[in-house]
Amino acid sequence: MSFFKKLKEKFTSSTDNVSDKFKSGLTKTRDQFTGKVNDLVARYRKVDEDFFEELEEILIQADTGFETVMDLVDELKMEVKKRNIKNPEELQPVISEKLVEIYEAGEDGTSNLTLKEDGLSVILFVGVNGVGKTTTIGKLAHQLIQDGKKVMLAAGDTFRAGAIDQLEVWGDRVGAEVIKHGEGSDPAAVMYDALQAAKSRKVDVLLCDTAGRLQNKVNLMNELEKVKRVIEREVPDAPHEVLLVLDATTGQNALIQAKTFKEVVNVSGIVLSKLDGTAKGGIVLAIRNELQIPVKFVGLGEQMDDLQEFDPEKYVYGLFSDLIEKSEEAQ
């Protein structure tokens, strides 16, 4: 059974609307990426070096990342020899299969959110200003509350004007208490108070916002280290997750931010916001392959439930859904 056929059976008949969210959320990337691949396949009668050179260019334009593109093309060349593929059309499902394999290769971290079964779970959010960090916190709070968790928010971004107010708006919207101090106050002091409140009120999950300054990496590092020390002192096995929020529309710049934050703090997972707003959705693979950090959530729209757990098969289905839905069983 071809990989397209497998995805078709798995997702097109599913009553779960998550695969549809990936399909609609990746429309811009699919139109750009899949459209160019289709054009490439239509223009070539055989799979040769010229074909692979053009395929490399298409993948790089989708911000898949140079290293990832080289790995993928090498894998495809081996598959062409192994399967004796002559017709470029036969390569389309193989590309989707290899995209999933590259993402999952050497998986050293779970894509699932790490939460304690009993007691307080602390999740620390990091990322530069403007990436959708506060919105992501609000949407994740909504998701956790829908799952029956008692959630509290800590307004640790005391530097950016309006950040505390924005988090309060989300707290009111989803029904989560927000622990805050005044603008310009010490973020570590906010965390201390939030941790005390969360423990005394038997909260299940504390979601912690932080400032997003990158202009001075030393200051950022010192601030985050201080916040982490307070968290570790008050809840010894915390933080249970450090989630880095990146804006997918910034493409390779998101990768640069990820590398910087990885140097500063032990990032356990990526939240890729605004994936629905970019034609460069290949950045998912670049981040995973080059940084070895799992993408845990992706933003696929503006609605409250549009923050979705990342699934590489659903991602590939979103990229190739038009072809998958039209595909027939391989001869």
Secondary structure, 3 states (H helix, E strand, C coil): CCHHHHHHHHHHCCCCCHHHHHHHHCHHHHHHHHHHHHHHHHHCCCCCHHHHHHHHHHHHHCCCCHHHHHHHHHHHHHHHHHHCCCCHHHHHHHHHHHHHHHHHCCCCCCCCCCCCCCCCEEEEEECCCCCCHHHHHHHHHHHHHHCCCCEEEECCCCCCCCHHHHHHHHHHHHCCEEECCCCCCCHHHHHHHHHHHHHHCCCCEEEECCCCCCCCHHHHHHHHHHHHHHHHHHCCCCCCEEEEEEEHHHCHHHHHHHHHHHHHCCCCEEEEECHHHCCCCCHHHHHHHHHCCCEEEEECCCCCCCEEECCHHHHHHHHHHHHHHHCCCCC
